[in-house]
Amino acid sequence: MVQSYGDHSASDLQHNAVAIAREIRHQERVVGRQISRQANIASKAVRDNPMPVIVALGTITLISALIFLRS
């Protein structure tokens, strides 16, 4: 009886692991499409108006320089 229960538990565990793996693969594809779509939108926005990105990068550079110079 205990052996039979153990066999069923192992089978259930394997079944659940396969189901989880399938769901993860599906979610990876969904997330991949969303990331690709957002990257395309972001790159178009940067091409249309690069000034905010230039200002942000410049600000990060200046703040980093100030932090490292104080250390």
C-alpha positions in Angstrom: 0.0 0.0 0.0 2.8 2.4 0.9 4.7 1.5 -2.2 1.6 2.1 -4.4 1.1 5.5 -2.7 4.7 6.4 -3.3 4.5 5.4 -7.0 1.4 7.6 -7.4 3.1 10.5 -5.6 6.1 10.3 -7.9 3.9 10.1 -11.0 1.9 13.1 -9.8 5.1 15.0 -9.1 6.4 14.3 -12.5 3.1 15.2 -14.1 3.1 18.5 -12.2 6.7 19.2 -13.1 5.9 18.7 -16.8 2.9 21.0 -16.6 4.9 23.7 -14.9 7.7 23.4 -17.5 5.1 23.8 -20.3 3.6 26.9 -18.6 7.0 28.4 -18.1 7.9 27.9 -21.8 4.6 29.5 -22.8 5.2 32.5 -20.5 8.7 32.9 -21.9 7.3 33.3 -25.4 4.6 35.8 -24.2 7.2 37.8 -22.3 9.6 37.7 -25.2 7.0 39.1 -27.5 6.2 41.9 -25.0 9.8 42.8 -24.5 10.4 42.9 -28.3 7.4 45.1 -28.8 8.4 47.5 -26.0 12.0 47.6 -27.4 10.7 48.6 -30.8 8.5 51.3 -29.3 11.4 52.6 -27.2 13.8 52.6 -30.2 11.3 54.5 -32.3 10.9 57.1 -29.5 14.6 57.6 -29.3 15.0 57.9 -33.0 12.2 60.5 -33.1 13.5 62.5 -30.2 17.0 61.5 -28.8 17.4 64.6 -26.6 15.9 63.0 -23.4 18.2 60.0 -23.7 21.2 62.3 -24.2 20.2 64.4 -21.2 19.6 61.3 -19.0 23.0 59.7 -20.0 24.8 63.0 -19.4 23.1 63.3 -16.0 24.1 59.8 -15.0 27.7 60.4 -16.1 28.0 63.7 -14.1 26.5 62.1 -11.0 28.7 59.1 -11.3 31.8 61.3 -11.7 30.8 63.3 -8.6 30.3 60.2 -6.5 33.6 58.6 -7.6 35.5 61.8 -7.1 34.3 62.1 -3.5 35.4 58.5 -2.7 
